[in-house]
């Protein structure tokens, strides 16, 4: 806990220093909304590592002519939110509203909104895209270059990616969707109309889970006859298994340790599973697939160290992300197979098996879902 707090303080200090050197980037459409101090709403806010609170905050109002204000009807807690809760995503500030998956009813619209009216039921993409830059024109919406003002992300990654609701100041510091109301920039582009036959709960899944899983299956090049192994059977992993079946995979295996997840995998999907706490995953996969599997999909993320060396190195700050799961995948996928990385990775890792990756001729594809495409 203390190390997580220290990392947060250090990264916030680095962020402030980078901003001073590079200068704050001003966006044509601001990512932080104006608020009405006379109107309050409830929201879930981050108050520090391991601490969130349900509080009253000012309600957002129309800030730009392309905005809408959404009355949130359904939202979720994503596995990615746990990375911020634990203090492992940098640049969280006290009072930040969490959440990036929202479905709701349109309450107000900006003057330039063309395709949305008050009272419409819409789902909001978790990633914020302008719809106009060259990346958006190529349907690469999750790396839209105009919505995220973070100098720190440019410093860390070489380029900025898109802004994301409720997902730290590394991705824009945009107030999130675990609130009664949400301001949505570029709303004509970032909202999807849903008919009354689609429930609020299913609508919320369209903000992230369903399209992200499909994106991961696409990145894995899953096709008829593919053998697919999925590391992590949370909502994304389970949905990736379903999409793999829809794409015609001949065999799908899920890896996890949670019985409830196994129950869904067996009863709803009929896939095979491996409990990584009971067997050596790589050895078991060698028994099942002596030549290796066609596709490995990573649906867990950077926090879940399995070996002591990575647990120690993450604890003392020598690395931010573990390579344990990626190492298992790279060892298990056949030569010229494909690795698809959906789980969130934030910084740097040690002991990455670059030799196996290169010598086996593997294709590695990754990224945040360009949700609007799906």
Residue pairs with C-beta under 8 A, 6 or more apart in sequence:
1 49
1 50
1 87
3 315
3 316
3 317
4 49
4 50
4 86
4 87
4 88
5 48
5 49
5 87
6 317
7 87
7 88
7 90
7 317
7 320
8 48
8 49
8 87
8 90
8 92
11 90
11 91
11 152
12 90
12 91
12 93
14 90
14 152
15 90
15 91
15 150
15 151
15 152
15 169
15 170
18 151
18 152
18 155
19 151
19 152
21 151
22 151
22 154
22 155
23 151
24 149
24 151
25 149
25 151
26 149
27 146
27 147
27 149
28 146
29 64
29 66
29 130
29 146
29 147
29 185
29 186
30 63
30 64
31 128
31 147
31 148
31 149
31 163
31 172
31 173
31 174
31 185
32 63
32 173
32 174
32 175
33 60
33 61
33 63
33 67
33 175
33 183
34 60
34 61
34 62
34 63
35 57
35 58
35 59
35 60
35 61
36 58
36 59
36 60
36 61
37 58
39 58
39 59
40 56
40 57
40 58
40 59
41 56
41 57
41 58
41 59
41 179
41 180
41 181
42 54
42 55
42 56
42 57
42 179
42 180
43 54
43 55
43 56
43 57
43 97
43 175
43 176
43 178
43 179
43 180
44 52
44 53
44 54
44 97
44 98
44 99
44 176
44 178
44 179
45 52
45 53
45 55
45 57
45 94
45 95
45 96
45 97
45 98
46 52
46 84
46 85
46 92
46 93
46 94
46 95
46 96
46 98
47 53
47 94
47 95
48 87
48 94
49 85
49 86
49 87
50 85
50 86
50 87
52 85
52 98
57 95
57 97
57 179
59 180
59 181
60 69
60 175
60 181
60 182
60 183
61 69
61 108
61 183
62 68
62 69
62 108
62 109
62 110
62 183
63 183
63 185
64 110
64 185
65 110
65 111
65 112
65 113
66 110
66 112
66 113
66 185
66 186
66 187
66 188
67 109
67 110
67 113
67 183
67 184
67 185
67 187
68 106
68 107
68 108
68 109
68 110
68 113
68 116
68 122
68 183
68 184
68 187
68 191
69 106
69 107
69 108
69 109
69 181
69 182
69 183
69 184
70 102
70 104
70 105
70 106
70 107
70 122
70 124
70 181
70 182
70 183
70 184
71 104
71 105
71 106
71 107
71 180
71 181
72 102
72 103
72 104
72 177
72 179
72 180
72 181
72 182
73 103
73 104
73 105
73 121
73 200
73 203
74 102
74 103
74 104
74 200
74 201
74 203
74 204
75 99
75 101
75 102
75 103
75 177
75 178
75 179
75 204
76 99
76 101
76 204
76 205
76 207
76 208
76 209
77 99
77 178
78 99
78 100
78 101
78 208
79 234
79 235
79 236
79 301
80 100
80 167
80 301
80 344
81 98
81 99
81 166
82 303
83 89
83 301
83 302
83 303
83 344
83 346
84 92
84 98
84 167
84 168
86 303
88 302
88 303
88 320
88 346
89 167
89 168
89 170
89 346
90 152
90 168
90 170
90 346
90 347
91 150
91 152
91 168
91 169
91 170
91 173
92 168
92 169
93 169
93 173
96 166
96 168
96 169
96 173
96 175
96 176
97 166
97 175
97 176
97 178
97 179
98 166
98 176
98 178
99 165
99 166
99 176
99 177
99 178
99 179
100 126
100 127
100 164
100 165
100 166
100 167
100 176
100 177
100 207
100 208
101 126
101 177
101 204
101 205
101 207
101 208
101 209
102 123
102 124
102 165
102 177
102 182
102 204
102 207
103 121
103 122
103 123
103 124
103 194
103 200
103 203
103 204
103 206
103 207
104 121
104 122
104 124
104 182
105 119
105 120
105 121
106 116
106 117
106 118
106 119
106 120
106 121
106 122
107 118
107 181
108 118
109 116
109 117
109 118
109 187
110 187
113 187
113 188
114 188
115 188
116 122
116 187
116 188
116 191
116 193
120 193
121 193
121 194
121 195
121 196
121 198
121 203
122 191
122 192
122 193
122 194
123 191
123 192
123 194
123 203
123 204
123 206
123 207
124 165
124 177
124 182
124 184
124 190
124 191
124 207
125 141
125 190
125 191
125 192
125 207
125 211
125 371
125 372
126 164
126 165
126 167
126 207
126 208
126 369
126 371
127 141
127 142
127 144
127 162
127 163
127 164
127 368
127 369
127 370
127 371
127 372
128 144
128 147
128 162
128 163
128 164
128 165
128 172
128 174
128 185
128 186
128 190
129 136
129 141
129 142
129 144
129 147
129 162
129 186
129 189
129 190
129 370
129 372
130 136
130 144
130 146
130 147
130 186
130 189
131 141
131 186
131 188
131 189
131 190
131 372
132 146
133 144
133 145
133 146
134 145
135 141
135 143
135 144
135 145
136 144
136 189
139 370
139 372
139 373
140 370
141 162
141 370
141 371
141 372
141 373
142 161
142 162
142 367
142 368
142 369
142 370
142 371
143 159
143 161
143 162
143 367
144 161
144 162
144 163
145 159
145 160
147 162
147 163
147 172
147 185
147 186
148 160
148 161
148 162
148 163
148 171
148 172
149 160
149 163
149 172
150 160
150 169
150 170
150 171
150 172
150 173
152 169
152 170
153 160
153 161
153 170
153 171
154 160
156 170
156 347
161 171
161 368
162 171
162 172
162 368
163 171
163 172
163 174
164 171
164 172
164 174
164 368
165 174
165 175
165 176
165 177
165 182
166 174
166 175
166 176
166 177
166 178
167 174
167 176
175 182
175 183
176 182
177 207
184 190
184 191
189 372
190 372
192 206
194 203
194 206
205 235
207 371
208 369
208 371
209 235
209 236
209 239
210 239
210 374
211 369
211 371
211 373
211 374
212 236
212 239
212 342
212 368
212 369
212 371
213 236
213 237
213 239
213 240
213 242
213 243
213 342
214 239
214 243
214 369
214 374
215 342
215 367
215 369
215 370
215 371
215 373
215 374
216 236
216 240
216 243
216 297
216 299
216 340
216 342
216 369
217 240
217 243
217 244
217 247
217 297
217 340
219 338
219 340
219 341
219 342
219 365
219 366
219 367
220 226
220 228
220 295
220 296
220 297
220 338
220 339
220 340
220 365
221 295
221 338
221 363
221 365
222 228
222 243
222 244
222 247
222 248
222 249
222 294
222 295
223 247
223 248
224 247
224 248
224 249
224 250
225 248
225 249
225 250
226 244
226 247
226 248
226 249
226 250
226 294
226 295
227 249
227 250
227 251
227 289
227 293
227 294
227 295
228 241
228 244
228 249
228 251
228 252
228 253
228 293
228 294
228 295
228 296
228 297
229 252
229 253
229 254
229 255
229 285
229 293
229 295
229 296
229 297
229 329
229 332
230 237
230 240
230 241
230 244
230 252
230 253
230 254
230 255
230 296
230 297
230 299
231 237
231 255
231 296
231 297
231 298
231 299
231 300
231 325
231 328
231 329
231 343
232 255
232 256
232 298
232 299
232 300
232 301
232 325
232 343
233 241
233 254
233 255
233 256
233 258
233 261
233 262
233 264
233 265
233 273
233 299
234 261
234 299
234 300
236 299
236 342
237 254
237 256
237 261
237 297
237 299
237 300
238 254
238 261
238 264
238 265
238 268
238 269
240 297
240 299
240 342
241 252
241 254
241 265
241 269
241 271
242 269
244 252
244 295
244 297
245 252
245 269
245 271
249 295
251 272
252 269
252 271
252 272
253 271
253 272
253 273
253 274
253 285
253 288
253 293
254 261
254 262
254 265
254 271
254 272
254 273
254 274
255 273
255 274
255 276
255 281
256 262
256 265
256 273
256 275
256 276
257 275
257 276
257 277
262 273
262 275
265 271
265 273
266 273
274 281
274 284
274 285
276 306
281 328
281 332
282 328
282 331
282 332
285 292
285 293
285 332
286 332
289 332
289 334
291 334
292 332
292 333
292 334
292 335
292 337
293 332
293 333
293 334
293 337
294 333
294 334
294 337
294 338
295 333
295 337
295 338
295 339
295 340
296 329
296 330
296 332
296 333
296 337
296 338
296 339
296 340
297 340
297 342
298 325
298 326
298 329
298 339
298 340
298 341
298 342
298 343
299 342
299 343
300 325
300 343
301 343
301 344
301 345
302 320
302 321
302 322
302 343
302 344
302 345
302 346
302 347
302 349
303 314
303 321
303 322
304 322
304 324
304 325
305 311
305 314
305 322
305 324
306 322
306 324
306 325
307 324
309 351
310 319
310 322
310 323
310 324
310 350
310 351
311 322
312 318
313 319
313 350
314 320
314 321
314 322
318 350
319 347
319 348
319 349
319 350
320 346
320 347
320 348
320 349
321 345
321 346
321 347
321 348
321 349
322 349
323 349
323 350
323 351
323 352
323 353
325 343
326 339
326 341
326 349
326 352
326 353
327 351
327 352
327 353
329 339
330 339
330 353
330 356
330 357
330 360
330 362
331 353
331 356
333 339
333 360
333 362
334 360
335 360
335 361
335 362
336 360
336 361
336 362
336 363
337 360
337 362
337 363
338 362
338 363
338 364
338 365
339 362
339 363
339 364
339 365
340 365
340 366
341 364
341 365
341 366
341 367
342 366
345 366
356 362
357 364
